[in-house]
Amino acid sequence: MNKIVKYTIILIILAIGGFIFYNKVYVVKTTYKTLSPTVGNLDIKVFGIGNVDAKDIYSINAQTGGKIVSIFSDEGLWVKKGDLLVVIDPVDMPELLQETQISVKKAKSELNALEKESQSLKAQKEMAHITFVRYENLLKQSFVSQSEYDKAKTDLDALDAQLEATMARIESSKIEVERSKKNVNSLKTKLSRYKIYAPVDGYVISKEAQVAQSVTSSSSILKIVDPKTIWIRAYIDERISGDVEVGQKAYITLRSQSNKVFNGYVKRIVAQSDAVTQEREINIAFDKLPIPFYINEQARVSIKVKSITDALKVPLNTLKIQNEKEGVWILKDGKAYFKTLKIQAKSDNEAAVMSGLDKNDIVLIPNSSKKPLSEGMRIHQ
């Protein structure tokens, strides 16, 4: 084979290789997808991470020391207000209460007897007083002797003394009755502390003691959450929290249900920011509480702080930084050109353009796997 043929074959191979490279590699590297800006509403949201929490979590504590006899609920169960939750062994308290109630009855009986005795003495005194007055008049007329008059007076004085003593005993019995009643009420109050009832309709989130366990006063036994006060305790950077207001619509994603979005709203904004993390606590309530729920579960929230109408929009992935300026690459006459934009606002996936872009412009979608865009670069479609 002569040299001319050899070189001809080499040139053909190179030409074929160049053709393949140009069409299969180079052209592909400079082929980009495009899109046109859209006009519509843009919802501006701020994002935060937090945990499921509640405003009202009730700690069901022992009100007195003793051994737990019964616990009628458990974690993950619902309770109604007034349901009996815990019984603590009252030891001899019921018997002591019974004895004190008997003492009240006894004191009342004694008081009743003394009051009847006083009525009898008053009747006797009235008769003795009539006799004394009659004898006093008869003595003046010398119809009775001095000794008879003296006896009548002595009888009247004796009845006065008896009646006075009885009245004193009546007052003492009344005091005794009141004292016994107070003891009964006090024992009833103490006895009531051995039974613990649900303070609200709620959901038991924690059981911290067991049957037969001895507890001291104020020991925690159960924790109940009021489901009406469940919210997300979220933390948002101070720099983006300025537009957040109570009542704004929010969207909640729970870690255990990442494929679902729950509607909610801003319930409360905590007045004090965290000086270390420079975050602000925002409490997000559910429109409809998901059942079941788990206290302390991680959640992600987005809050719709405002909406821009009739905005010229481009996807966030088209925005790039060129010479420290933000903008997009556009296609014009088959070439790429960078346009600096003035961005009005950004959502989670779009940006509203205030100036620098026309709705008729064709925007290039950058692709990191392809040849980097440059000013005036030819683009294949």
HUTA-V769381 format. One line per field, one symbol per residue. ss: DSSP state (H for helix, E for strand, - for the rest). psi: psi as a letter, one per 30 degrees, with the letter a starting at -180 (. if undefined). Layout:
ss: ???
psi: ???
This chain:
ss: --HHHHHHHHHHHHHHHHHHHHHHHHHHH-E--EEE-EEEEEEEEEEEEEEEEE--EEEEE----EEEEEE------EE----EEEEE----HHHHHHHHHHHHHHHHHHHHHHHHHHHHHHHHHHHHHHHHHHHHHHHH-----HHHHHHHHHHHHHHHHHHHHHHHHHHHHHHHHHHHHHHHHHHHHHHH--EEE----EEEEEE------EE----EEEEEE-HHHEEEEEEEEHHH--------EEEEEE--EEEEEEEEEEEEE---------EEEEEEEE-----------EEEEEEEEEEEEEEEEEEHHH-EEE--EEEEEEEE--EEEEEE-EEEEE---EEEEEE------EEE-------------E-E-
psi: kleeeeeeeeeeeeeeeeeeeeefdeeefgkklllkklkakjkkllllkalkalejkkjjlkfllakkekjgllkgkkllkfkkekkkjgcgeeeeeeeeeeeeeeeeeeeeeeeeeeeeeeeeeeeeeeeeeeeeeeefghflleeeeeeeeeeeeeeeeeeeeeeeeeeeeeeeeeeeeeeeeeeeeeefffkklkflkakkfkjgllkfkkllkgkkelkkkjffgklkjlkkkefgfffklkfkklkkkkefhfgkkkkaljekjkfkljfefhlkkkkjlkejkkklljkgkklkkkkjflkkkhkjklkeffklkkhgkkalklkkhglkkkkkljkelkafglkkkelfkkffljkkjkjfflkkklkgkkkk.
